[in-house]
Amino acid sequence: MCEGNYMYGNASLSYYDPDEKQVQNEIFARSNAFPIGDVVQSMVMHDGLGWVVVNNSGVIFAIDPATFREVRRITGFTSPRYIHFLGERKAYVTQIWDPRIYVVDSQTCTITDYIDTGMDFETGSTEMMVQIGKYVYVNCWSYQNRILMIDTETDTITKELVVGIQPSSLVKDCNDKLWTITDGGYEGSPYGHERATLSRLDADDFVIEQTFLFEAGDTPRALATNGDGTVIYWINGGIYAMKASDEALPVQPLISAKNELFYSLTVDPVNGDIYASDAIDYTQNGIVKRYSPEGIMLDTFSVGINPGNFCWRESM
């Protein structure tokens, strides 16, 4: 998912085949004869379709992963960020400029309800979603400091957990522990500014088990895990990795940043290869670099502007 530039409507999708080492760019526009819109945020696979969330255009496209053609679309959002499916047709959609979490029906492509988070419209936001059992956990990033726990049977928030300022990523590990990175805000922010953290949370008791403090000036982002959840990865200049059982942050990166501006990250769930995007200067087409689990460069390919997220296609 290549975000493009905000308000320019130049977002795009790229498709990469690791076996053939071939990339196809602008696959949505070429297959549908119209651009995908403004700021592609995220994508998930569900029910044989790829669900693409286009943030500033306020739309979610469902595409055929074989042809990249639009099959369905859901509209009516303010600023959608992520979609998470709870069953065959029910899903949650988070937003950044709207504190409500929308409930949608993917078959009728309608918004059926919303979950009131209790946050105000000026600073309320919801972001990534992770499900463990019947509960969905949501990090609240922009001008927020909390993780929400939602009961999917009643569509209500049952608990909130205060973490550091602006939890930007959320993943779960092999032990069903939640991990979140807080970016600490920024200097001059009306919401405050502090050092960034990496925290491990107990999902059952919904408490912080351990917090790792980054150095002043660090800007960690883009949490990811390998396929079995035993290793946690993130970007902080270079790319860092630590075992889910480790009790201290790694001192050295697995992959050092030389001239790269690493922007987003994913790990092949099967073989553990690491994919990291380089935004270069945020205005020209970006690059994705593929590394072995040991951090050895395997391939590099060009994509669209600001490659900000990844999605693994199901086997065809």
C-alpha positions in Angstrom: 0.0 0.0 0.0 1.6 3.2 -1.2 0.0 6.2 0.6 1.0 8.8 -1.9 0.9 12.4 -0.7 -1.9 13.8 1.4 -4.5 15.7 -0.6 -2.8 14.8 -4.0 -4.9 11.7 -4.7 -1.7 9.8 -5.9 -2.0 6.7 -3.7 -1.4 3.3 -5.4 -1.1 -0.4 -4.9 1.9 -2.5 -5.9 2.1 -6.3 -6.1 5.3 -8.3 -5.6 5.9 -12.0 -6.4 8.9 -13.1 -4.2 9.4 -16.4 -6.2 9.7 -14.6 -9.5 11.2 -11.4 -8.0 8.8 -9.3 -10.1 6.7 -6.3 -9.1 3.7 -4.8 -10.7 2.9 -1.2 -9.9 -0.3 0.9 -10.1 -2.3 -2.4 -10.2 -5.6 -0.9 -9.0 -5.6 2.0 -11.5 -4.6 -0.2 -14.4 -7.2 -2.8 -13.6 -10.1 -0.4 -12.8 -9.3 2.6 -15.1 -9.5 5.1 -12.2 -7.1 5.9 -9.4 -7.6 4.4 -5.9 -7.7 7.8 -4.2 -6.0 9.7 -1.5 -3.8 7.9 1.1 -4.1 4.2 1.0 -3.7 3.2 4.7 -4.1 -0.5 5.1 -5.4 -3.8 3.6 -6.5 -7.2 4.8 -7.5 -10.4 3.1 -10.9 -11.8 4.0 -13.3 -14.2 2.3 -11.1 -14.4 -0.8 -11.0 -10.6 -1.3 -8.5 -7.8 -0.5 -10.1 -5.1 1.6 -8.2 -1.8 0.9 -8.8 1.1 3.3 -8.3 4.6 1.6 -8.1 7.0 4.5 -8.6 10.5 3.1 -11.0 9.4 0.4 -13.2 7.8 3.1 -13.7 4.5 1.3 -12.9 0.8 1.6 -12.6 -1.1 -1.7 -12.9 -4.9 -1.9 -10.7 -6.2 -4.8 -10.3 -9.5 -6.5 -6.6 -10.5 -5.6 -6.2 -12.3 -9.0 -7.4 -9.4 -11.2 -7.1 -6.4 -8.8 -10.5 -5.3 -10.0 -13.1 -3.7 -7.6 -15.8 -6.1 -6.4 -17.4 -4.0 -3.7 -17.0 -0.7 -1.9 -18.1 0.7 1.5 -18.4 4.4 1.9 -19.7 6.9 4.5 -16.6 7.1 6.6 -14.9 10.2 7.9 -11.3 9.0 8.0 -11.0 5.2 8.0 -7.7 3.6 9.0 -8.0 -0.2 9.5 -10.7 -2.9 9.1 -10.8 -6.0 11.2 -13.3 -8.9 10.4 -15.1 -10.6 13.3 -16.8 -13.2 11.2 -18.0 -13.8 7.6 -19.5 -10.4 7.2 -19.2 -8.3 10.4 -16.2 -6.0 10.7 -14.9 -3.1 12.8 -13.4 0.0 11.1 -11.2 2.5 13.1 -10.8 6.2 12.2 -8.4 9.0 13.0 -10.6 12.0 12.9 -13.6 10.4 14.4 -13.5 8.7 17.8 -16.2 6.2 17.0 -15.4 2.7 15.8 -17.8 1.8 12.9 -19.5 -1.6 12.6 -19.9 -2.7 9.0 -21.6 -5.4 7.0 -19.3 -6.5 4.2 -22.0 -8.2 2.2 -24.4 -5.3 2.0 -21.5 -2.8 2.2 -23.2 -0.7 4.8 -22.4 0.9 8.1 -24.7 -0.8 10.6 -23.7 0.7 13.9 -20.8 2.3 15.8 -19.1 1.9 19.1 -18.8 5.1 21.2 -15.3 5.3 22.7 -16.1 8.2 24.9 -13.4 10.4 23.3 -14.2 13.8 21.9 -14.0 14.6 18.2 -11.1 17.0 18.6 -8.6 14.5 19.9 -10.3 11.1 19.7 -8.8 8.5 17.4 -8.6 4.7 17.0 -6.0 2.8 15.0 -4.8 -0.9 14.8 -6.9 -3.8 16.0 -5.7 -7.2 17.4 -8.2 -9.9 18.4 -7.6 -12.5 21.2 -10.6 -14.7 21.9 -13.8 -12.6 21.9 -12.0 -9.4 22.7 -10.6 -6.8 20.2 -7.8 -4.5 21.4 -7.4 -1.1 19.8 -4.5 1.4 20.2 -5.6 5.1 20.2 -2.7 6.9 18.6 -3.2 10.6 17.6 -3.3 12.8 20.7 -4.2 9.8 22.8 -2.5 7.5 25.4 -4.7 4.4 25.7 -5.5 0.9 24.6 -9.2 -0.1 24.4 -10.6 -3.6 25.1 -13.8 -4.3 23.2 -16.3 -7.2 23.8 -17.2 -8.3 20.3 -20.4 -10.0 21.5 -21.9 -6.7 22.8 -19.8 -4.2 20.7 -19.0 -2.3 23.9 -15.7 -1.1 25.4 -15.2 -3.1 28.6 -11.8 -1.6 29.7 -9.2 1.0 29.0 -5.5 0.9 29.7 -3.4 4.0 29.9 0.0 3.6 28.3 2.5 6.2 27.1 1.8 9.1 24.8 0.6 8.1 21.3 0.7 4.3 21.0 1.3 4.0 17.3 1.5 0.2 16.7 -0.1 -2.9 18.2 0.7 -6.6 17.7 0.4 -9.9 19.6 3.1 -12.5 20.2 3.3 -16.3 20.5 2.0 -16.1 24.1 -1.0 -13.9 23.3 0.8 -11.0 24.9 0.1 -7.5 23.3 3.0 -5.3 22.3 2.7 -1.6 21.7 5.1 1.2 20.7 4.4 4.7 21.9 6.1 7.5 19.9 6.0 10.0 22.7 4.4 12.8 20.7 6.5 15.7 19.6 8.1 18.8 21.0 5.6 21.5 21.3 2.6 19.2 21.2 -0.4 20.4 23.2 -0.8 16.8 24.4 2.8 16.6 25.7 6.1 15.1 24.8 8.0 12.2 26.4 10.5 9.5 25.5 9.2 6.6 23.3 8.5 3.2 24.8 7.9 -0.4 23.9 5.5 -2.2 26.3 4.3 -5.7 26.7 0.8 -6.1 28.0 -1.1 -9.0 29.6 -4.3 -9.2 27.5 -6.2 -11.3 30.1 -5.6 -9.1 33.1 -5.2 -6.0 30.8 -2.1 -4.6 32.6 1.3 -3.5 31.5 3.8 -6.3 32.3 7.0 -4.5 31.2 8.0 -1.3 29.6 11.2 -0.7 27.7 12.3 2.9 27.5 14.0 4.2 24.3 16.7 6.9 24.3 15.8 10.5 24.0 15.4 11.4 20.4 14.6 7.9 19.2 11.7 7.6 16.9 10.5 3.9 16.9 7.6 2.8 14.7 6.1 0.0 12.7 5.9 -3.0 15.0 5.8 -6.4 13.3 6.2 -10.1 14.2 7.4 -13.2 12.4 4.9 -15.9 11.5 4.8 -17.7 14.9 5.0 -14.5 17.0 8.3 -15.4 18.6 10.2 -12.4 17.4 9.2 -8.7 17.6 10.5 -6.2 15.0 10.4 -2.4 14.6 12.0 0.5 12.9 14.2 3.0 14.8 16.4 4.4 12.1 17.6 0.8 11.4 15.5 -2.3 11.8 15.6 -4.0 15.3 14.6 -7.5 16.4 14.1 -9.1 19.8 12.7 -12.4 21.0 9.3 -12.1 22.7 11.0 -13.6 25.8 13.8 -11.0 25.9 14.1 -8.8 29.0 16.0 -5.9 27.4 16.1 -3.9 24.2 18.7 -4.9 21.6 21.7 -2.7 21.6 22.5 -3.0 17.8 20.0 -3.1 14.9 19.6 -6.3 12.9 19.7 -4.1 9.7 21.5 -0.8 9.9 20.1 2.2 8.0 22.8 3.7 5.7 21.1 6.0 3.3 17.7 4.5 3.8 14.7 6.2 5.3 12.9 3.1 6.5 9.2 3.8 6.6 7.2 0.5 7.0 7.9 -3.1 7.8 6.5 -6.6 7.3 7.8 -10.2 7.8 7.0 -13.1 5.6 4.8 -15.3 7.8 6.2 -18.5 6.2 9.9 -18.1 5.7 10.7 -15.0 7.9 12.0 -12.8 5.2 11.9 -9.1 6.2 10.5 -6.4 3.9 11.2 -2.8 4.7 10.1 0.2 2.6 12.3 3.2 2.0 10.3 6.4 1.5 13.5 8.2 0.2 12.2 11.8 0.5 8.4 11.3 0.8 7.8 12.8 -2.7 9.2 10.4 -5.2 8.5 6.7 -5.8 9.7 4.6 -2.9 11.7 1.3 -2.7 11.1 -1.9 -0.9 14.1 -4.0 0.3 13.8 -7.7 1.1 16.2 -9.3 3.6 16.7 -12.7 5.0 15.8 -13.4 8.6 19.5 -12.8 9.4 19.4 -9.4 7.8 21.1 -10.2 4.5 19.9 -8.3 1.4 18.0 -10.5 -1.0 16.2 -8.2 -3.4 15.0 -4.6 -4.0 12.2 -3.2 -6.1 10.6 0.1 -6.8 7.0 0.9 -5.8 4.8 4.0 -5.4 5.1 7.1 -3.3 5.4 6.5 0.5 5.0 2.7 0.7 3.4 2.6 4.1 1.9 -0.8 4.7 1.9 -4.4 3.5 -0.6 -7.3 3.1 0.1 -10.9 2.4 -2.1 -12.5 -0.2 -3.6 -15.9 0.6 -2.6 -18.8 -1.6 -4.6 -18.9 -4.8 
